Amino acid sequence: MLDEVNRLIEAAGADIGSAADSRQLEELRVRYLGRKSQLRALMSRIGTLPPEERPAAGAATGKAQQVIQTALEERQAALEQESESRGMDVTLPGRRRGCGKRHLLTSLSWELVDIFRGMGFDVASGPEVEDEYHNFDALNTPPDHPARDLQDTFYLRDGMLLRTQTSTVQIRVMAHTAPPVRVVAPGRCYRKESVDATHHFAFHQLEGLYVDRGVSLADLKGTIQMMGRQLLGEQTRVRFRPHFFPFTEPSVEYDFSCSLCQGPDPSCRVCKGTGWIEVAGAGMVDPAVFEAVGYDPEVYTGFAFGMGLERVAMIRYGIDDIRLFLDNDLRFNRQF
Ligand code: PHE
């Protein structure tokens, strides 16, 4: 019987070694280890042997089973490796990996930061989860001001809220820095708006603040003018319209001349025929704000401005729906 087992191992080894693919290997596994295999037949014959021969026969058949099993596995691994190296076609084009890029709003905010760096501004930032002090109180916005209404602001627990404007960063910067200060702060803001083509509950602003001795409205206008030219072209003009913000006095809204039609063109879809595009709000920092942060309003003056980045991007690229910015549709994102 031991001879038979040895012959069996030899035959199996030879067959397995020359198996050409895994289908053949599977046939060999059935032939040599399956229920109807010769090995199984030998095993079931052990009981008929004289008792003293049984242990050796049992050991030999058990070992044979192991040896054949190992040979099958090794051959399988070798076949896989062979097919991997044989199966590689070096003439095929490589797999293209998608390449990430900056979101339009990110690159626009970097571009603006760059413009203001050129005018000597630093970059500052603040948290999106704010308290009422930084979002309202210190910005001279009293408790009964409509902007503080539940309708307009997302309130969180413990008097916290999602900031409604980047003007919060003005307060944070002034509270920690002695004048003069010159900073811009890009960031995301939230307001309880119903979403439509021109409103979104999440949007981005860029805030600017310049405080020193003798800063005037003319400096504000010059700065905005400079930004407009760099952003939309040399021919861009700026106009101020009177407005109100609790934290600036006087306050203005500023417009850029239309970059598309360069003047009143009744059919212009960007400026709707007016020749001007409303960009954002600005003004001279209200003395009450200086008092809140411990600046002496008798010594220092300053200007602040804010603008919606989506708005600027919509003007610049003729985008007609603010929802596109946060939809994350790659067909939109890839265009910029
Ligand atoms: N924070 C104002 C807004 O969100 C814009 C603004 C900023 C106005 C700075 C004046 C000065 O509408």
Residues whose N, C-alpha, C, O or C-beta is under 5 A from the ligand:
A	BS01	LIG	T164 Q165 S167 F245 T248 G281 A282 G283 A304 F305 G306
